[in-house]
Amino acid sequence: MATTSPLHVLVSGGGIAGNAVALQLLRNGIRTTVVERAAAPRPGGQAVDLRGPSKVAAERMGLLEGIAKYQLDERGMSYVDGDGEIYARMAMEDFDGAGIVADIEITRGDLNQVLLDALAAADTGLLDYRYGERIDRITQDEAGVDVTFASGGTERFDLVIGADGVHSATRALVFGPEEEFSTNLGAYGAFFTMPSPAGIEPGWFGMRMIPGAMLGIRPDADPATSKAIMTIRATPDPALRRDPAAQRALIRRTFAEAGWRAPEVLAALDTTPDFYFDEVARVDVPELSAGRVTLIGDAGYCGSPLTGMGTAMAIVGAYVLAAEIAATPADLTGAQRRYQEVISPFLDKAKEIPGGSLALMLPNSRAMTALAKLNVRIMMSRPMRPITKKIYFGHTDDFSLPNY
Ligand SMILES: Cc1cc2nc3c(=O)[nH]c(=O)nc-3n(C[C@H](O)[C@H](O)[C@H](O)COP(=O)(O)OP(=O)(O)OC[C@H]3O[C@@H](n4cnc5c(N)ncnc54)[C@H](O)[C@@H]3O)c2cc1C
């Protein structure tokens, strides 16, 4: 085992952020332990896109070749009425690969697999990856962090990175309760895999807007399946959190009369292998580090799935944090401070909801929904495309990612 750094870092969470930061730490010769609560890599998730700074980070991390193997055949997006009639269309090339559908589209599960493959390839004995494990307790002093695991046993680390998602346990243990940092924006989101409806246009992301909700069907890596994606405006209800039956009931009620492909989507609800449901929440943690514990990804910053930027922020955050740690392993406080300084301007932009707010994106009334549809038509019309691209999709392009 060739250790080039005396550091030992613990990463909590084996999602995109956790695996990306672990990869970059390993490549810098830093001993890394990852604990992932799930018993195996978590599949699922719809297409995530890499654009602007996150594409640059993925390229510098050498991930593009792996990503290319899973690249989705996604050609654009169509807005449809209840009878399936298309009223607006956004082809990928109309926006030079920088519209809703970017030139790099990969499902979240596949991107996670690319990272896991890269981790296996980069491991020279410095990686300790534990599934079915989580942190129970954290105590820290000036020289290190003592972590007690759920399976028992306490170990000491130089740094703990919380990459355990929007409901981060690391954040709750060290920074404070979830309510302090997370704001439910008044909606719920769900994603799951379903059989591709017969006759659906291959490669096109179909989207149906109804008052207070939207329903999308997105291409999957396997043409036989598609990804259902939905957002539903609703008053926050804590009882929904751990009640998949109530979550499914909400979806059924909302889309019962939606027409288009809603019946096929609802029919798949009970048999899908990867039903994912969560509140549409924004996470803001003003100071991303507390002593020797630092947050990355959704645990520390999340603009909600409506921004489409969660994975981009996770990749950029992981790239910057690992590089700063590697730059000054003897000065972790300095590395943590620079991480925050470097990514803050990017996060401020990336957390913005395209169009300004959920109310504008997903109006509740029939009249406002009709107006939103008109707005979509205008946005996608040829003369408006450069403006749409700049306002909705290019808002993080000005951020210049340091080349470490
Ligand atoms: C299964 C799944 C499907 C998703 N699908 C979509 C999608 O379709 N569209 C979308 O916009 N976003 C989706 N997301 C969220 C998206 O992945 C993130 O917004 C983004 O990639 C940032 O990633 P992250 O690593 O910070 O968080 P996440 O991807 O949420 O990863 C966090 C990881 O930490 C693990 N974890 C949680 N708690 C603990 C704990 N106490 N101890 C150890 N490990 C823990 C989780 O199991 C998970 O693997 C999904 C997330 C998951 C987990």
The ligand as a Gaussian input file, in Angstrom:
#p B3LYP/6-31G(d) Opt

LIG

0 1
 C      -31.494000       6.848000      -5.846000
 C      -31.426000       8.312000      -6.194000
 C      -32.110000       8.788000      -7.321000
 C      -32.073000      10.134000      -7.639000
 N      -32.715000      10.562000      -8.744000
 C      -32.651000      11.860000      -9.097000
 C      -33.276000      12.308000     -10.279000
 O      -33.876000      11.519000     -11.003000
 N      -33.236000      13.622000     -10.586000
 C      -32.576000      14.522000      -9.778000
 O      -32.567000      15.718000     -10.087000
 N      -31.942000      14.111000      -8.665000
 C      -31.970000      12.817000      -8.298000
 N      -31.323000      12.404000      -7.162000
 C      -30.539000      13.394000      -6.410000
 C      -29.220000      13.656000      -7.122000
 O      -28.492000      12.468000      -7.199000
 C      -28.431000      14.704000      -6.348000
 O      -29.177000      15.910000      -6.317000
 C      -27.077000      15.072000      -6.923000
 O      -26.517000      14.106000      -7.752000
 C      -26.100000      15.383000      -5.793000
 O      -25.656000      14.144000      -5.271000
 P      -25.268000      13.856000      -3.771000
 O      -24.209000      12.816000      -3.853000
 O      -24.990000      15.109000      -3.042000
 O      -26.614000      13.262000      -3.128000
 P      -27.325000      11.855000      -3.390000
 O      -27.257000      11.491000      -4.822000
 O      -28.635000      11.944000      -2.736000
 O      -26.402000      10.793000      -2.625000
 C      -26.339000      10.689000      -1.220000
 C      -25.893000       9.279000      -0.879000
 O      -25.724000       9.204000       0.542000
 C      -26.351000       8.037000       1.008000
 N      -26.749000       8.280000       2.399000
 C      -27.837000       8.932000       2.839000
 N      -27.817000       9.005000       4.174000
 C      -26.697000       8.373000       4.575000
 C      -26.106000       8.118000       5.844000
 N      -26.683000       8.516000       6.980000
 N      -24.919000       7.447000       5.894000
 C      -24.323000       7.010000       4.739000
 N      -24.844000       7.214000       3.522000
 C      -26.008000       7.898000       3.438000
 C      -27.498000       7.776000       0.070000
 O      -27.906000       6.422000       0.077000
 C      -26.893000       8.206000      -1.264000
 O      -26.219000       7.149000      -1.884000
 C      -31.335000      11.056000      -6.807000
 C      -30.658000      10.575000      -5.677000
 C      -30.694000       9.223000      -5.364000
 C      -29.942000       8.726000      -4.136000

